[in-house]
Amino acid sequence: MTRAIQDLKYGIRVLRKSPGFAIVAVVVLALGIGANTAIFSVVNAVLIRPLPFHDPDRIVGVWHVPPPKSFPGMTRFSVSAANYVDWQRQNTVFQNMAIYSSKSLDITGGDKPEHVRAVRVSGDFFNVLGVKPILGRTFLPDEDQLGHHQEAVLTYSFWQSRFGADRSIVGRQIMLNNEPYTVIGVMGPKITYPDWNQKLWLPMAWTPKEAAVRGEHHSLVIARLKPEVTIKQAQAEMSAISDRLAHQYPDDDKDWGALVVPLREDIVGDVRPALLVLLGAVAFVLLIACANVANLLLARALARTKEIAIRTALGASRARLIQQLLFETIILALVGGLAGLVVAHFGVELIVKFLGDQIPTSMSIGLDGMVLSFTLVLSILTGIVAGLVPAWRLSKANVNETLKQGMGRAGDSGGNRTRTILVICEVSLALMLLAGAGLMIRSLWNLRNSNAGFDPHNVLSMTLPVPENRFRSVEEEINYWNQLLARIKAVPGVEAAGTVDDLPTQGGSHQPIAIEGRPAQSLAEQPEVDVRIASTGYLRTMGIPILRGRDFNESDAPNSPAVILVSDSMAKRFWPNEDPIGKRLTLSFFPGVVREIVGVVGDVKMDGLTQVEPSSALYMPLEQFKMPASADWHSFGLDLVVRTTTPPEMVASAVTGAIHELSPEQAVLQVMTMNQFLSASILPQRFDMLLLVTFAGLALLLAAMGIYSVLSYAVRRRVREIGIRLALGAQIRDVLRLVIFDGMKPALIGVAIGVAGALIAGRVMANLVFGVKTSDPATFTAVSALLAAVALVATILPAYRATKVDPMKTLREE
């Protein structure tokens, strides 16, 4: 310990004598360590930190696996009520099982109704999670039954924002959709599952009719494994139960399976690959920073060769010298780590800003104890990695030769080779990062310019939710939407307006269809298509082209023959060599209603801009929408789109005013242009691109610094040689060629190695890019040229200095 303290004090004294070197090294290390700390804080929050539930590793999500024929490529699907009931009754592997689904409603009783998101949950929901409220209690078994279900559990944030953290809230009534609900509990601040934007939980309280539905999939399921049961065993039993149900209910359950996955994978499965790629990217940045500092140390080592030789002559062992030299580098790394925390703090703020609502509030990103420990360990390891090679080289100095020569004449051919290798490593790593960033830029460009199937320019969109008990009948609600559209179309600057149940790119309803004149199939075997309920004028507003036939019009009245429009892909899928106009089909969720195809419209990306295969979709006119006889009626909300003759932002307030003139209590949410809507839909890809570009730019800067520092050192070492060359008649261009060649040779070797490495590493990014191959020649050519150009610029200044060597001064010194 005493020796370590001595080495620490000595290292601080040595570094204080070279403040310029120390500052540069600390800045380089701070950038590398700070970037790693920022990304690790996200990885820690999302992938490492335990979920805020009791024994979270035993909680799983249980999904349906849909029939491949009906849902090609899909491996997970929501669950139907009746199948959940069977799963719950027949399984022996779960301690508890619960089902839940989202619900939108209005909380009234104040100056203005507030639209909130709630989650309907079955009685065992909180038992599955193993969580307790901070106030009151959770649901009792009988509160999941109709007539006893009007209780609510509040989220912590809603309790604070709406009720001012009033601890007497338990037992009080609140009005939801104009019905009284009793608040029975308040959950802690970290409990927001499953929807981190939700405000409260309500009992599921199915009607007997709802609980018997087997063919409609609207809910999700979680379960807690029994202590002795593994996920593999649970999967085997759920597969066996699914097989039994398929034989028992072939019309609904044939080919429907079950999938059991850990809850964390359920929550963060989509962001895991991107986070791991970003973690690998910042690791590359840190390695480049280490190579840069190692090069700085090697360049500085020449001035210390005589010091090391004297200490060796006085009896210092090689191990002792390496230890002391490593202490100096570790000191630099620890200071760099402290500075890196400042970099990480601002980096985390930017990350949180860009991630927005993609990460639950329970997964708060910040510099907690785990992150600080990571930074400390990373700083020490960085100091060892950056200092080991220079310490090894310096401790190998030939004592006799060094003491005989002047301090500036010590041979260093091995050191030159080491520095060249480090530059090659820096350049190759930088090239790999640049290639990844280039692919993400190309991918984002392709996404932004991809054809979504509609014209988003000059279109304003907004969501108009409606409490489920607001209208007494479907006819009353449709009349409301028609009146609303008529008012909006009268607003100055509005060219067209329409409504739809789900806007493009955000998913929506999938329903089985039965085509007239073809063999009857069970519900499980019927092909599924995207189904949208749209008003007259919706297609025109969105700029979706009519390819054949006609659009909806006023003749498509409630009592007129039922009609539909189909997408071009659906027409080609089901009638490849026929004209689909006049063909008839039945939607399985609306049995008994045969609908005739009256038009074919352009394909629209229903499930996101990253969608590769076009959607098979059909549009049903709002005027002809009728609830199935087997379903309970409830009101529904729609999305509104408005095409304008002026910038949409200028019309937004007038449109909102027209809505409130008709219905003052109507909530208007997510008011944005369709261009903004599309931009928001690719926010994750933009976030990944920005981070990769930032890291690649940092790597490029560090690589340029590495090349410059090595060449500057080489020129200083070769002043005598260059002076003699000039004295013997060498031209300025010969000196420039010599120095630039020495600088570009390792850079070009690094580029070649980096291209090979990027081609191999590109496989990891295959699922993160869109519309571009991970081996894209244009991208690789561009980033290689960029890196070579930066390397050339980094060699010019040392080369210019070399031409300023005075040959007469050199000869006099000889």
N, C-alpha and C positions, 0 to 999 in steps of 0.2 A: 504494500500500500504506500509506504514511504517513497519507494522508487517511482511509483505511478504519479504521486504528487509532484515529485521532482521533475519528472518528464513533462507534466502538465505545465508547471511554472516555466520550464525552459522553452517549451513550445510556444507559450504566449509571448515570451521575450523575443524569440526569433521572428514571430509573425509581426510583432510591433515594429521591428526594424525594416519590414518590407510592406508598408501599408497599402501601396498600390496593388501589389500582387494579391494581398489578402482580400482587398475589397472586390477585385475582379472575381476571385475564386468564390467568395461568399455569394456574390450576385448570381453567378452561374449555378451554384448549388441551390440557392434559394428558389430559383425558377424551377429547377427539376424537382426538388423536394416539395415545393408548394403545389405544383400541378398534381403530383402523386397524392398528396394529402387531400386536396379538394375532391379528386375522383374517389379516393378511398372512403371519404366521408359519405358519399352516395352509396357506394358498394356496402359499406357497413350498415347504413340505415335500411337498405333494401334486401340485402342477401345474407347478412351476418347477424345483426342484432335480433335477439329473440322477439317473436311477435308478442304483443301485450296480452297474451292469454295464458291460462294455466296449462302447463305441459303442452305447448303448441305443436310439438313434433308428432303428437298423436291425433291431431285434428286433420281431417282430409276433406277434399271436395269430391262429390260423387256426381258424375255426368252420365247422360245418355251418349251412346255411340250410334249415330244414325246409319241407316242402310246406305252402303256405298253407291248403289244404283240411283237412289233418289238424291243423295248429297255427295257427289264425287269430291274427294279431297278433304271433306270435313271429318274431324275425329272427335269433336265434342259438340254436344247439343244440350239445350235446356231440358228440364224434366217435366213430365205431366203429373197431375195431381194423383190420379189413380195408381200410377206406377210407383210413385213415392210411398203411398199407403201400403202397397204390397212389399216394397223393399223393407219398410220399417217393420212389418209384421213377420217377414220370413227370414231376415238376417239373424245370424248368431255371432257376428264379429264386431258389432258396434255397441258401445256402451250407451250412447245417445245418438239420435238422428234428428235433423231439423230441416225444414224447407222454408224458403223465403222468396219474395218477389217485390219489385219496386212499386211505388204508388205515389201519385201526385195529388195534392189537395190544397185547399185554401184554409188558412187559419184566420178566423174572423173574430169580431168582438172588439177590435181596435178602430182607429180612425180610418184605416184602409186595409182591405184584405191582403194577406201576404201569402204568396204561393210558395209552398214548401215541398220538399221531397221526403217521403217516408218509406219505410220498409215494413212490409207485412211479414211476420215471422210466426212459425209454429211454436207450441208451448215449450219445447226443449231447446230452443235456440240458444239462450244464454247459458244453459247447462252444458251444451256442446262446447261453447267457448270457454267455460269455466271462469266466468267473470261475475263480479258482484257490483251493484250500484253504490255510489257514494251517498245517495239519499234514497230512502224508501226501499222498494223491492222490485223484482221483475214479475213476469206473468205467471199466474197459477194455471194448472191444467184446465180448469173449467173456463178460464178466460179466453181460451181458444175456441169457444163454442158461441154460436149465434145467440144473442140475447144477453151474453155476459162479456162481450168483447170490447166494449167502449172504454178501454183503458189505454194509456199511452206512457211510454218511457222516453224521456228526453235525452238528447245528446248534451254533453257538457257545454259545447259552444252555443247551442240554441238556448239552453237554460240561462247562459250569461247574457247573450245579445237580446233576446226577446223578453226575458223575465228578470233581468238585472241580478242574476245569481240569488234570487230570493229563496231562502232555505225553507220557507213555509209553503212552497209550491206543491209539495206532495199532499194529495187529497183535494186539491182545487180542480175545478173544471175549466177546460178550454174548449172553444168551439172550432171544430174541424168540419168543413163543408156544411156549416150551419147545424151541426149535430154536437151534443155535449160529450166530451171525453174526459175521464178523470186521470190526472197525472198520478202515477203510482211510484215513479222512481226517476232518478237522474244518474246516468252512467258517468264514469270518470273521463278525463280529457283525452285519454289515448284510445278509448273504445269508440270507433266510428264504423266498424265493419257492418255490412259489406260495402257501403257506399259512403266515402268520406265527405260527400256533400249533403248527406241526409241530415234531417233535423230531429227525427223521432222514429221510434219503433211502435208498431201497432200489431195486435193479434191477427193471425191469418184468418181465422173464423170462416172457413169455407161453408157454403151452403151444401146440402147433400148432393145437389146437382153438380156443383163445382168439383166436389171430391170424387165424383164418379167419372170425370172426364179423363180419357186415356189417350186420345189422339192429338190433343193440343198441348204444346210444350212451352210453358211460360215462366217456369220457376227454376231455382237453383237449390242444390242440396249440400249440406255439410254434415259431418258425422265425427264422433270421437271413437277411436279404436279402443277395444278392450285392452287391458295392460299386456296380456300375453299374445296378442294378435299382431302380425306384421301386415304391411300394405300388400305384399304378395298374396297372403292368405285371404285378405279381404277382397282383393281383386278376383281371386278364384271363386269365392262364394258368390259375389255379385254377378259374375259371368254365368254361374250355374242358375241363379235366380232368374236372370234375363232369359236364359234358354227355356226355363219352365213357363215363364210368362208368354214367350213367343208361341209355344205350343197351345197354351191355354187361351190366348187372345190373338189368333193369327191375323185378324183383320187390322189390328192396331199395332201389335208388337213384333211382328215378324221381322227378323234381321236387325232389331234394335238391341244393342248391347249396353254395357255399363263400364265406366272407367273410374278408377279410384286414384286420386293424385294428392300429394301432400298439399296442405293449405297454402304454404308459402309459394309453391310453384303455381298454384291457382292465382295468387295475388300478383306475383311479379314475373310470371313466365314470359310475358311479352318483352319486358325490358332487360331481362338477364343477358341475352346475347350481345346487345349493344353496350351494356355496362362492362362486360368482360373484354370486348374489343377496345373500349376506351381505357380500361385499366392496363391492357397490354400496350396501348399507344403511349401512355404516360410513363410506363416502365422503360420504353425505348428512349423517351426524352431524358429520363434520369441516367440511363446508360451513356447517352451522348454527353450529358453534363459531366459524368464521371470521367469519360475519356478526355474531355476538354481540360478538366482540372489536372488529370494525370499528365497531359501534355505540358501544361503550365509548370507543374512540379518538375518534370524532366528538364524543361528549358532552364528552370531556376537552379537545378541540381549542379550544373557546371560550376556555378559560383561557390558551391559548398564542397567540391571534391577535396580541396586541400584541408578543409576543416575536418572532414570525415577521415581522411588519411591520417591526420595527426592524432585523432581520437583512437583510431585503430592501432596506431603505433604505440599509444600509451596503454593499450590492453583492452580496449572495448571489443566485445565479441560482436559477430555479425548479427546475432539475434537481438542483442542489446541495441544495436544501431537501428535495426528495422523497427523495434518497438518504439523507440523514441521518435523516429520519423513518422510512424503511423499516428502517434499521439498528436503531432502537429496537424495532420490531415483530418483527424477526428475532431479536433478543435474547430477547424474551418467548417466541417460538416455540421457540427452542432450549432454554430453561429448561423450557418446557412439554413438549418432547420428552423431556428427561431424566426429568421426573416421569412422563411417559407410559410410559417403560420399566418403571417400578415397577407402573403399572396393567396394562401388557401382561404382565408376569411372572405376576401373579395370574390374569389373564385366560387365559393359556396353560395354567396348571395346571387351571383349571376346564374348559377345552375338552378337554384330554387326559383328564380324569376322565370327562367325558360321552361322548367318542368311544369310550373303551374299546378294544375289539378291532376297531373298524371301519377303523383305519388301521394298516398294517404297521409293525413296529418299525423297519424300515429307513428309514421316512419319519418319523424322529423330529422332533417339533415343538419348537422352542425359539428363543431369541434368538441366532441365529448371525450370522456376519459379513454375510450378505446382508440379514438383517432389520435389523441395526443401521445398515447403509448406507441401507436404505429409510427408516428413522426419521429419519436425518440429512437426507436429501434432502427428505422429506416435511415436516420441521420448517421448513426454509428456504423451501420453496414456500408452506407455510401462513403464514409470516410475511409473505411478499410479497403473497399473496392478501388476508390480513386487513388489511394496512397500506396497500395501494395506493390504495384509495378515500379513506380519511381523509387520507393524504398529499397526494393530488391536490386534495382540497377545501381543505385548510389552506394549500397553496401558492398558491391562487387568491385569497387574502385581498386586499382593496383597501387598499393601504398608506396612502394619504392619509386615507381614511374611518376606518380603524382607529386611526390616530394622533390624529385629531381627537376620537374618541369615548372614553368610559371603557371600561375592559376588559370590563365587564359589559353593554355596550350594542351590541356589534357585531352587525350583521345576519347572519342565518344562514338565510335562507329556502331556499337551495339545499341546505344541510345537512339541514334538516328533511325535505325531499323524499327525500334520499338515505337518511336513517334510516328513513323510512316504507317505502321500497322494500326495504331490508334486512329489516325486520320481515315484510313480505309474503313474501319469499323464505324466511325461517326457518319461518314458519307453514306454507307450502305444502309444504316438504320434510318437516316434522314430520308433516303430515297423510298424506303418502305412506307414511312409515314406519309410522305408526299403522294405516293401512289394511292394509299387509302383515302387521303383527303381528296385527291383528284376524282376518284371513283364516286365518292359521296357528293361532290359538286355536280358531276355529270348526272348522278341519280336524281338529285334535287331538281336540277334543270329539267330533266325528263318529266318528273312529276308535275312541276309547275306548268309545263307546256303540254302535258298529256291531254288528250281529248276526253273529257268527262262525259261527253254525249249531250251537253247542253251549253248554252251561251251565258256565262256568268256576268257579263258586263252589263252595267246599269240595271242590276236586279237587287232588290232589297228583300231580305228574309227576316222572319221573326217567328217565334213559337207562341201559340195562343192556347195554353192549357185550360181545361174546363173541368171543374169538380164533377165527379161521376154521378152525383144526384141533382145536377143543376136543371136538366131538362127531363120532362116526364115521358117523352117518346122520341124515337129517332126522327120522326117527321118534324117535330118541334125544333130539334137541333139543326137539321138540314135547312130549315127555314131561316134559322138564325145566321148560318153561314152565308146563305144567299143574300140576306139583307146586308150583312157586313161587307160582302164583296161589292155590292151595288154602291154603297157609300164610298168605299175606297176607290173604285173606278171613277168616281166623280171628283176626286181630289185633283187639283191642277198639277200637271206634270206626270200623272200616272197614265201609262199607255195600256197596260193590261195587268190583271191580277188573278190569282188562283190559289187554291189550297190543296194540300196533300197530307197524308198521314205521316209520311217519313220522307225527309229531304234526301236527295241523292248523296252517296258516299258515306252515309251513316248507318247503313243496314236497315233492317225492318222485317216485315212479315214474310215468312215462307209458307206456302200452302200447297198441299197435294191437289192434283187435277185429274179428272177422268175425261178422256176425249171421246166424244160421241162416235159410234160406229166402230170402235176398237174393243177388243176383248176386255171384259171387266177384270179389275185387279183389286186385291185387298188394299186397304189404306196404307199399310206399310210398304207396299210395292209401287204405289202410285208415284210418278215423278213429281218433284217439288219445283215450284217457280216462285220468284219474288212477286208479291201482290201489293199494289198501291191503290189507295182510294183517292181519286183526284177529281177536282171540280172542273166544270167546263171553263176553259181559258187557261188551265194550268200549263198545258203543253206549249201553248203560244207564249205564255209569260216566260217560261224557261228556255224557249228557243229549241225545243226538241222537235225534230222534223217529222212530218207525216210522209212516210215513204210510199204507201199505197192506201187506198181507201179514204176514210174521212176521220175527222176529229169528233169528239163529243159535241153535241149541240142541244138546243132547247127541246128537240123532239125526244130526247132520251129522258123521258119523264118517269116518275115512280111506277106508273101502271103500264108503261110501254114495254115492248119486248126487251129483255135484258141484253145489254151489249158490253163488249170489252174491246180494248186495244191491246195488241201484243207487240213485243220488241222484235226487231229483225232477227236477233239470235234465237228467240223462242220460235219464230216462224221457221227458220232453217233447221232447228233441232227436231221439231215435230212434223213439219210438212216440207221436207227438203226438196221435193220435186213437184210440189203442188202449190196452188194459190191458197193461202190460209183464209182469205176473205170469204165469209159465209160459213166457215167451219164453226162447230159448236162444241162447248165443253162445260163441265160442271166443276165448281170449286168444292172440294170435299167439306170445307167448313161451312158451306152454304148449300146443303143438300136440297135437291128438288128444284133448283133454279138453273135452267140451261141458258147459257150465255153465248151469244153469237159474236164472232170476230168481225168488226166493221172497219178496222184499220190496222196498219203495221207502222210502227214508229221506230225512230232511231234507237240504237243501244245506248244505255246510260250506265255508268259505273255506280252500282247501288251500294257496294260494300267498301268503298274506299278507292282513292286514286291509285293505290298499289295493286288493285285488282287486275289480274292478267287476262283471264277469260271473261268475255262480256256476259252480262247477266241475262238469263231468260226471265223476262218480266212481263206482267200484264197489268193493265190499268182498268179499274172499275169506276164508273161514274158515281160521284157522291150522291147524285139525285136518286140512284137506284140501290143505294146501300140499305140493306135490311139485316137486322140481327137474326141469326138462326133461331128457330123456334125452341131449340134445346138450351139456348143461352139466356142468362138473365140480362135485362137491358141496363146499361149504364151509359152516361154521357161520355163523349170522347173529345179530346183536343186535337187540333191540327196545326200544321205549319203553314204560314202565309208567305207567298212570294209576290212581289210587285215589280213590274218592269216600268222604268221611268224614262222620260225624255230628257231629264236633267240628271246630274250626279245624284245617286240614290240618297246620300247623306242629307241632301237639301230637302228631301221629301219625307224623311223619317218622322219628324215631329208632326207633320200634317196627317200622315197615315195613322199614327198613334192617337192623335186627337179624334180622328173619324171613328176609330174603334171605341174610344171612351164616350163619344157622343151617343153611340148606340147602347153601349154596355159599360157604365162607369166602373163596375167591379172587375172587368176583364183584366187578367194579368197578361202583360206583354213582356216576353223574355227573349234574350239572345238576339237583340236587334243588331243586324250586321249585313253588310253587302255579301253577295254570293262569292265575290272574290276574297273577302275576308274569311268567309266560311271555309272555302277551299284551302286557304292559307293555314287556317287553324287546324285543318284535318291532317296536315303534314308537319305539324309542329315537332313531333318526335324525330322525324328525319332531319329537319332543319337544325334541331339541337345537336344531334350526332354529328352533322356536317360541320357546324360552327366549332365544336370542340376539336374535332379532328384537324380542321384547318388551323386552329390556334396552335395545337401541338405540333403540327407539321411546320408551321412558320417558325415556331420556337426552335425546332430541330434544325431547320435550315439556317437560322441565325447562329446557333451553336456550332454547326458544322463549318460555317464560314469563318467563325472566330478560331476554330481549331486549325483550319488550313492556314489562316493568316499568321497565327502564333507560331506554328511550326516553320513556315517560310521565313518569318522575321528572325527567328532564332538561327535558321540555317544561313541566312545572309550574314548575320553577325559573326557566325563561326567561320564563314568563308571570305571574310574581308580581305585577308592576305592573298588567298588564291585569286580572287576577282581582281585585286590590284595588280598582281603579277600578269594576269591575262591581258589586262588593259595596257600595261607597260610594254608587253610584247606585241601589241598591235591589234588586239581583239577590238571589234567594233561594238558600239552600244547595243545594236540589235542582237549581237551574239550573246551578250550578257543577259538581255531580256529573254531571249530564247532559252538560255540555260536555266534561269530561275523559274520561268513560267512552266517549262517542261517538268522540272522537279516538283512543282506544285500540282500540276494537272495530272501527272501520272498516277499518284495514289487516289486522286479524286475520281478519275475515270475507272480505275479498278473498283473503287467503292460503288460507283454507279452500276457497273456490270453485276457485281455481287448483290447489290440491292434489288435490281430488277429480278434476279433469280429468286431472292428471298420473298419479294412481293408477290410473285406468281404463286409461290407455295402458300404464303399467308393469306392470299386472296380467297382461298376456299372458306376461311372463317367468316368472310364478309358476304358470302353468297346470298344470305337471307336479308341483308341490310341494304342492298342496292336494287335499283329498278331501271329496267330498260338499258342496261349496260352490262357487258361481261366483265368479270373480275380480272380478265387478262386483256382488257381493251387496249389495242395497240396505240390508239391516239392518245389516251391518257398516259401510258407509259412513256411514249415519245416526248410528250409535253413536259412531264415532270423530270425526265432525264435531262432534257435540254435546259430546263430552269435550273436544276442543281448544277449542271456543268457551267452555265453562265455565271451563277453566283460564285462557284469555285474560281472561275477565271478572274472575276472582279477581286476576289480575296487575294489573288496572287499578284495583282498589278502593283499595289503599293509597295510590297517588299521588293518586287522586281525594279520598280522605279528607284528605290533607295540604293539598290545594288549598282545602278549606273552612276551614282554620285560618289562612288569610292575614288579617292585621290591616289593614282598609281605612284606618284612621286613620294607621297607620305608613306605609303606602304614600303617602298624600296628603302627609304631612309631608316625605317624601323628595323628592317632586316639587317 
